[in-house]
Amino acid sequence: MSINSPCLAAGPAVVHAHEAANALQPSSAVAQAASPGVLRHHPFEDVQALLTGTLFVALGVVMFSHVGLLTGGTAGLALLIHYATGWNFGAVLVLVNVPFYVLAWRRMGRVFTLKTMLAVALLAVMANLLPKLISFAALSTLFTAVMGGLLMGVGILMLFRHRASLGGFNVLALYLQDRFGWRAGKVQMAMDASIVLASFAVVDWQHVAMSVLGAVVLNQILATNHRKERYVAL
């Protein structure tokens, strides 16, 4: 069964999930050791990154939605709830992230949590708004998996580099690592894999396979371009 809803969203999924989790570590040794001369992000730069990053993710989301692809994370969970209940995806996305905001506040701090809450809200709005502004006459599923994954990966990368995220399982994975010593990357991968497996209830295996390809592309962007020892601006 194909998905035709305009309400999808994306987050780190299945492959290289440890990169996404590591990207959210609260303070790296590199950052702590950075010289006083390192330029910090100006508030205007943070606002621009939040708007641009969520817009990139939302565009990838709309492309995924058009051809019926899926994603992991709390976005994937919100999608499943949306299909089971018919509730608005954007509202569900915000609601399912609420428990993770509490963890983020304790684990990552006030500024990170507020930026993340804003990013999730922007994504929820844009995912519902963009289908009213653009449409696709023809869109290849294979192209969408690759291009949509690239767009979402770049968008999430922008958010990570400005100390924000799209919330969700990343924060929970880091909390469980701190609390019980479980490897954050493995926990993240297990949770995202569970969402993808549950997606068999709403789509066929071909769409699941293309969704996994999109996840590989998305996470490869993060694995290649978000290295804390290479990027220390705060």
Contacts in CASP RR format, 6 or more apart in sequence:
PFRMAT RR
TARGET T0000
AUTHOR 0000-0000-0000
METHOD contacts of the structure
MODEL  1
MSINSPCLAAGPAVVHAHEAANALQPSSAVAQAASPGVLRHHPFEDVQAL
LTGTLFVALGVVMFSHVGLLTGGTAGLALLIHYATGWNFGAVLVLVNVPF
YVLAWRRMGRVFTLKTMLAVALLAVMANLLPKLISFAALSTLFTAVMGGL
LMGVGILMLFRHRASLGGFNVLALYLQDRFGWRAGKVQMAMDASIVLASF
AVVDWQHVAMSVLGAVVLNQILATNHRKERYVAL
1 202 0 8 1.000
1 203 0 8 1.000
1 204 0 8 1.000
2 67 0 8 1.000
2 68 0 8 1.000
2 203 0 8 1.000
2 204 0 8 1.000
2 207 0 8 1.000
3 65 0 8 1.000
3 68 0 8 1.000
3 69 0 8 1.000
3 70 0 8 1.000
3 79 0 8 1.000
3 83 0 8 1.000
3 202 0 8 1.000
3 203 0 8 1.000
3 207 0 8 1.000
4 65 0 8 1.000
4 66 0 8 1.000
4 68 0 8 1.000
5 65 0 8 1.000
5 79 0 8 1.000
5 82 0 8 1.000
5 83 0 8 1.000
5 89 0 8 1.000
6 62 0 8 1.000
6 65 0 8 1.000
6 66 0 8 1.000
6 127 0 8 1.000
6 128 0 8 1.000
6 130 0 8 1.000
6 131 0 8 1.000
7 65 0 8 1.000
7 79 0 8 1.000
7 82 0 8 1.000
7 88 0 8 1.000
7 89 0 8 1.000
7 90 0 8 1.000
7 127 0 8 1.000
7 128 0 8 1.000
8 61 0 8 1.000
8 62 0 8 1.000
8 64 0 8 1.000
8 65 0 8 1.000
8 68 0 8 1.000
8 69 0 8 1.000
8 70 0 8 1.000
8 71 0 8 1.000
8 75 0 8 1.000
8 79 0 8 1.000
8 89 0 8 1.000
8 127 0 8 1.000
9 57 0 8 1.000
9 58 0 8 1.000
9 61 0 8 1.000
9 71 0 8 1.000
9 75 0 8 1.000
9 76 0 8 1.000
9 78 0 8 1.000
9 79 0 8 1.000
9 89 0 8 1.000
9 90 0 8 1.000
9 93 0 8 1.000
9 123 0 8 1.000
9 124 0 8 1.000
9 127 0 8 1.000
9 166 0 8 1.000
10 57 0 8 1.000
10 60 0 8 1.000
10 61 0 8 1.000
10 64 0 8 1.000
10 71 0 8 1.000
10 72 0 8 1.000
10 75 0 8 1.000
10 149 0 8 1.000
10 152 0 8 1.000
10 153 0 8 1.000
10 156 0 8 1.000
10 166 0 8 1.000
10 218 0 8 1.000
11 20 0 8 1.000
11 57 0 8 1.000
11 71 0 8 1.000
11 72 0 8 1.000
11 73 0 8 1.000
11 75 0 8 1.000
11 152 0 8 1.000
11 156 0 8 1.000
11 166 0 8 1.000
11 218 0 8 1.000
12 19 0 8 1.000
12 20 0 8 1.000
12 21 0 8 1.000
12 72 0 8 1.000
12 73 0 8 1.000
12 156 0 8 1.000
12 170 0 8 1.000
12 188 0 8 1.000
12 192 0 8 1.000
12 215 0 8 1.000
12 218 0 8 1.000
12 219 0 8 1.000
12 222 0 8 1.000
13 71 0 8 1.000
13 72 0 8 1.000
13 73 0 8 1.000
13 192 0 8 1.000
13 195 0 8 1.000
13 196 0 8 1.000
13 215 0 8 1.000
13 218 0 8 1.000
13 219 0 8 1.000
14 72 0 8 1.000
14 189 0 8 1.000
14 192 0 8 1.000
14 193 0 8 1.000
14 196 0 8 1.000
14 212 0 8 1.000
14 215 0 8 1.000
14 216 0 8 1.000
14 219 0 8 1.000
15 212 0 8 1.000
15 215 0 8 1.000
15 216 0 8 1.000
15 219 0 8 1.000
15 220 0 8 1.000
16 216 0 8 1.000
16 219 0 8 1.000
16 220 0 8 1.000
16 222 0 8 1.000
16 223 0 8 1.000
17 185 0 8 1.000
17 188 0 8 1.000
17 189 0 8 1.000
17 192 0 8 1.000
17 219 0 8 1.000
18 183 0 8 1.000
18 184 0 8 1.000
18 185 0 8 1.000
18 186 0 8 1.000
18 188 0 8 1.000
18 189 0 8 1.000
19 219 0 8 1.000
19 222 0 8 1.000
19 223 0 8 1.000
19 226 0 8 1.000
20 156 0 8 1.000
20 170 0 8 1.000
20 188 0 8 1.000
20 219 0 8 1.000
20 222 0 8 1.000
21 170 0 8 1.000
21 173 0 8 1.000
21 174 0 8 1.000
21 184 0 8 1.000
21 185 0 8 1.000
21 187 0 8 1.000
21 188 0 8 1.000
22 184 0 8 1.000
22 185 0 8 1.000
22 228 0 8 1.000
23 160 0 8 1.000
23 170 0 8 1.000
23 222 0 8 1.000
23 226 0 8 1.000
23 228 0 8 1.000
24 108 0 8 1.000
24 160 0 8 1.000
24 165 0 8 1.000
24 170 0 8 1.000
24 171 0 8 1.000
24 174 0 8 1.000
25 174 0 8 1.000
25 228 0 8 1.000
26 107 0 8 1.000
26 108 0 8 1.000
26 109 0 8 1.000
26 112 0 8 1.000
28 228 0 8 1.000
28 232 0 8 1.000
30 228 0 8 1.000
30 229 0 8 1.000
30 232 0 8 1.000
31 228 0 8 1.000
31 232 0 8 1.000
31 234 0 8 1.000
34 232 0 8 1.000
34 234 0 8 1.000
38 232 0 8 1.000
38 233 0 8 1.000
38 234 0 8 1.000
39 233 0 8 1.000
40 233 0 8 1.000
40 234 0 8 1.000
41 49 0 8 1.000
41 162 0 8 1.000
41 233 0 8 1.000
41 234 0 8 1.000
45 162 0 8 1.000
46 115 0 8 1.000
46 162 0 8 1.000
46 163 0 8 1.000
46 164 0 8 1.000
49 158 0 8 1.000
49 159 0 8 1.000
49 161 0 8 1.000
49 162 0 8 1.000
49 164 0 8 1.000
50 115 0 8 1.000
50 118 0 8 1.000
50 119 0 8 1.000
50 122 0 8 1.000
50 159 0 8 1.000
50 162 0 8 1.000
50 164 0 8 1.000
51 122 0 8 1.000
52 155 0 8 1.000
52 158 0 8 1.000
53 119 0 8 1.000
53 154 0 8 1.000
53 155 0 8 1.000
53 156 0 8 1.000
53 158 0 8 1.000
53 159 0 8 1.000
54 119 0 8 1.000
54 122 0 8 1.000
54 123 0 8 1.000
54 126 0 8 1.000
54 155 0 8 1.000
54 159 0 8 1.000
55 126 0 8 1.000
56 151 0 8 1.000
56 152 0 8 1.000
56 153 0 8 1.000
56 154 0 8 1.000
56 155 0 8 1.000
56 158 0 8 1.000
57 123 0 8 1.000
57 151 0 8 1.000
57 152 0 8 1.000
57 153 0 8 1.000
57 155 0 8 1.000
57 156 0 8 1.000
57 166 0 8 1.000
58 123 0 8 1.000
58 126 0 8 1.000
58 127 0 8 1.000
58 130 0 8 1.000
59 130 0 8 1.000
59 148 0 8 1.000
59 151 0 8 1.000
60 147 0 8 1.000
60 148 0 8 1.000
60 149 0 8 1.000
60 151 0 8 1.000
60 152 0 8 1.000
61 71 0 8 1.000
61 75 0 8 1.000
61 123 0 8 1.000
61 127 0 8 1.000
61 130 0 8 1.000
61 152 0 8 1.000
62 127 0 8 1.000
62 130 0 8 1.000
62 131 0 8 1.000
62 134 0 8 1.000
63 136 0 8 1.000
63 139 0 8 1.000
63 144 0 8 1.000
63 147 0 8 1.000
63 148 0 8 1.000
63 151 0 8 1.000
64 70 0 8 1.000
64 71 0 8 1.000
64 144 0 8 1.000
64 148 0 8 1.000
64 211 0 8 1.000
65 131 0 8 1.000
66 136 0 8 1.000
66 139 0 8 1.000
66 144 0 8 1.000
67 139 0 8 1.000
67 140 0 8 1.000
67 141 0 8 1.000
67 144 0 8 1.000
67 207 0 8 1.000
67 210 0 8 1.000
68 141 0 8 1.000
68 203 0 8 1.000
68 207 0 8 1.000
69 141 0 8 1.000
69 144 0 8 1.000
69 145 0 8 1.000
69 207 0 8 1.000
69 210 0 8 1.000
69 211 0 8 1.000
69 214 0 8 1.000
70 76 0 8 1.000
70 79 0 8 1.000
70 196 0 8 1.000
70 199 0 8 1.000
70 202 0 8 1.000
70 203 0 8 1.000
70 207 0 8 1.000
70 208 0 8 1.000
70 211 0 8 1.000
71 79 0 8 1.000
71 152 0 8 1.000
71 195 0 8 1.000
71 211 0 8 1.000
71 215 0 8 1.000
72 192 0 8 1.000
72 195 0 8 1.000
72 196 0 8 1.000
72 215 0 8 1.000
73 168 0 8 1.000
73 169 0 8 1.000
73 191 0 8 1.000
73 192 0 8 1.000
73 195 0 8 1.000
74 93 0 8 1.000
74 96 0 8 1.000
74 97 0 8 1.000
74 100 0 8 1.000
74 166 0 8 1.000
74 167 0 8 1.000
74 168 0 8 1.000
74 169 0 8 1.000
75 93 0 8 1.000
75 166 0 8 1.000
76 195 0 8 1.000
76 199 0 8 1.000
77 96 0 8 1.000
77 195 0 8 1.000
78 89 0 8 1.000
78 90 0 8 1.000
78 92 0 8 1.000
78 93 0 8 1.000
78 96 0 8 1.000
79 89 0 8 1.000
80 195 0 8 1.000
80 198 0 8 1.000
80 199 0 8 1.000
80 201 0 8 1.000
80 202 0 8 1.000
81 87 0 8 1.000
81 92 0 8 1.000
81 96 0 8 1.000
82 88 0 8 1.000
82 89 0 8 1.000
82 92 0 8 1.000
83 202 0 8 1.000
88 128 0 8 1.000
89 124 0 8 1.000
89 127 0 8 1.000
89 128 0 8 1.000
90 124 0 8 1.000
90 125 0 8 1.000
90 127 0 8 1.000
90 128 0 8 1.000
91 124 0 8 1.000
93 120 0 8 1.000
93 123 0 8 1.000
93 124 0 8 1.000
93 127 0 8 1.000
94 120 0 8 1.000
94 121 0 8 1.000
94 124 0 8 1.000
96 168 0 8 1.000
97 117 0 8 1.000
97 120 0 8 1.000
97 167 0 8 1.000
97 168 0 8 1.000
100 167 0 8 1.000
100 168 0 8 1.000
100 169 0 8 1.000
100 171 0 8 1.000
100 172 0 8 1.000
101 113 0 8 1.000
101 116 0 8 1.000
101 117 0 8 1.000
101 167 0 8 1.000
103 171 0 8 1.000
103 172 0 8 1.000
103 175 0 8 1.000
104 112 0 8 1.000
104 113 0 8 1.000
104 116 0 8 1.000
104 167 0 8 1.000
104 171 0 8 1.000
105 113 0 8 1.000
106 175 0 8 1.000
107 171 0 8 1.000
107 174 0 8 1.000
107 175 0 8 1.000
107 178 0 8 1.000
108 116 0 8 1.000
108 171 0 8 1.000
108 174 0 8 1.000
111 163 0 8 1.000
112 163 0 8 1.000
112 164 0 8 1.000
112 165 0 8 1.000
115 159 0 8 1.000
115 162 0 8 1.000
115 163 0 8 1.000
115 164 0 8 1.000
116 164 0 8 1.000
116 165 0 8 1.000
116 166 0 8 1.000
116 167 0 8 1.000
118 164 0 8 1.000
119 159 0 8 1.000
119 164 0 8 1.000
119 165 0 8 1.000
119 166 0 8 1.000
119 167 0 8 1.000
120 166 0 8 1.000
120 167 0 8 1.000
123 166 0 8 1.000
141 206 0 8 1.000
141 207 0 8 1.000
141 210 0 8 1.000
142 210 0 8 1.000
142 213 0 8 1.000
144 210 0 8 1.000
145 210 0 8 1.000
145 211 0 8 1.000
145 213 0 8 1.000
145 214 0 8 1.000
145 217 0 8 1.000
146 213 0 8 1.000
146 214 0 8 1.000
146 217 0 8 1.000
148 214 0 8 1.000
148 217 0 8 1.000
148 218 0 8 1.000
149 214 0 8 1.000
149 215 0 8 1.000
149 217 0 8 1.000
149 218 0 8 1.000
149 221 0 8 1.000
150 217 0 8 1.000
150 218 0 8 1.000
150 221 0 8 1.000
152 218 0 8 1.000
153 217 0 8 1.000
153 218 0 8 1.000
153 219 0 8 1.000
153 221 0 8 1.000
153 222 0 8 1.000
154 221 0 8 1.000
156 165 0 8 1.000
156 166 0 8 1.000
156 218 0 8 1.000
156 221 0 8 1.000
156 222 0 8 1.000
157 221 0 8 1.000
157 222 0 8 1.000
157 225 0 8 1.000
157 226 0 8 1.000
159 165 0 8 1.000
159 166 0 8 1.000
160 222 0 8 1.000
160 226 0 8 1.000
161 226 0 8 1.000
161 231 0 8 1.000
161 233 0 8 1.000
163 234 0 8 1.000
165 171 0 8 1.000
169 187 0 8 1.000
169 188 0 8 1.000
169 191 0 8 1.000
169 192 0 8 1.000
170 188 0 8 1.000
172 187 0 8 1.000
172 191 0 8 1.000
173 184 0 8 1.000
173 185 0 8 1.000
173 187 0 8 1.000
173 188 0 8 1.000
173 191 0 8 1.000
174 184 0 8 1.000
176 182 0 8 1.000
176 184 0 8 1.000
176 187 0 8 1.000
177 183 0 8 1.000
177 184 0 8 1.000
177 187 0 8 1.000
192 215 0 8 1.000
196 208 0 8 1.000
196 211 0 8 1.000
196 212 0 8 1.000
196 215 0 8 1.000
199 208 0 8 1.000
199 211 0 8 1.000
200 208 0 8 1.000
203 211 0 8 1.000
END
